[in-house]
Amino acid sequence: MWFDIGKSFLSIALELTVLFVGISFVINLIQGIVPYEKLERLMEKSHPLVSAGVAVLFAFITPFCSCSTIPVVVNLLNQKVRFGIVMIFLFASPVLDPTILTLMAAVLGIKVAIAYTVITSILSVLIGFLLEKLKFETQVKKVIMKGYQPTTKRFDLKAALTETLDLMKTVYPYLLIGAGIGAVIHGAVPTEWITTYMGGDKWWLVPVAAIIGIPLYIRLSTMIPISQIMIAKGMALGPVMALMISSAGASLPEVTLLNSIFKKKLVFAFVGSVFTMSTISGFLFYIL
């Protein structure tokens, strides 16, 4: 069994390493010409629908985890960007990562990656505007953040390589953890057990997976290899995606940080929104 686990780990880790390094370098090279400051101005001054689209795009090209999104959120609020637009960015940024989405397409298939991107983007927009409609803007504390400066980049091979290496230091360990967990599941957990208890069309698996994922601090990079093995073992795609979105969209460290800029009512609304987003997404994957 241990030989199989080790063999699976090396296989998964090698495949993901090659993909991760190549994809990360290309994405970082492209990001060197992205006009971040112009995008922030568009979110601030454009028509709401245009601003929502820009917020999703801005979330997509800023590959932050749930915690590192918070400084940008504070900066946008201080710039008086519309509350609903800021919320769209807050929900979309942790779950829309160009590197991981490309990796998802390579591992789980292009259709899954496209469906995931469309579903999470639309739900982020709807939830952001809904929170604004419900007047949650009054639940934002006055926070002045010091030291934040938008990053100015340029098209630079050396800079892209440096950023890829930096990304490897921060994200790659999570990828290896995911590969390790996936290898253990592949080698030690019987397929019949997953098929019996976590497979099929049991609707309650989706909200349960969404609840389990929220307190965890799991990056998408960790979830990709785990989800690949779970699906191969017979787990339905719906609960896998619900777990993936909830664990990436919210975490205990992020909720703690949000508590410093949001009042309690908005913090609870945020957690409930992430649960709703991941649950609806899971059910939509069942339908699709």
Steps between C-alpha positions, in 0.01 A plus 500: 500500500780743594675428172180586311457820703859605432468420132173695475651798683801518267278468194252767612771734631710476183204564270377797704851646538558512126157652440527744790842639408415540132158654558622730779782638286268578207238661727760714679643608166156609380422677828798724438292702252173511697397863585393443863450868587279551194287204602453649847387830344254312276349326803460838666344702217333268246141379462415237767493212252829610345650544846380151596671352195818692577486379864482138382784562254705671773432204730609259225833669430590551868566145624447557872398256768204597719718678760721702263186640332418709808755785448369556147141502630590767759675707233197483268266600785726793589487611135119510529451222245136389504435250782341235279798509261744455789297202624511345152879523509510359854300190402661446159869558575576188709312264268615641163871439457635484142778257589274261691217523246740403224623218720139400561439486126803275455409267788118498511419605145430822312121470541532480878733802511272708276188405697679577828613843373157597364309380808727664758516825300121532465432407863764749621328778305151406620602467865700825492206702366256321735704599807501859370124487443452380859690808625796309646719795408410646841679203661846609379733645764711807425844354435800687366768272367855629491776391269292354217626585153369342176771301331633643175624229268645472152565228243821350635627141464727529803223647715261226386754234595558664840128517571458136394770398748335713772166336421664159525618584851152599620261283300699193396513347852119496500507326164729231644274463805207449268698247297588316823140489619386393155759222493384371841137505386599322179702230675326452835132591463292230328315610188190320624493712818508830309246377246264379773516794740610795285394407148175505309242777506447539874395866517601549864867441418520844339404715804698270731812546284441877495477511881813287543702723266427838662708467820792348311783704347557304182631663187365400160848369423457246780150401394579430133693171551263395781193558285657313208544186712160531673321526166701210359400296806132569437414816696244715324622826344239713683628448857863521380436844351301613805793404724748667266312831481414525870854419615652751256234769547508520879721387786536567871806726448310704239190531718722626782648765269157598367386553858742793516337681206140369508244506778369167629186500284701534177753237611214252552350605167834436332530148644139426408561630149804276449295202622216594263741553210672165548172311554331646192815433297502137616137450399564667162783254433254218568266649236779567251 
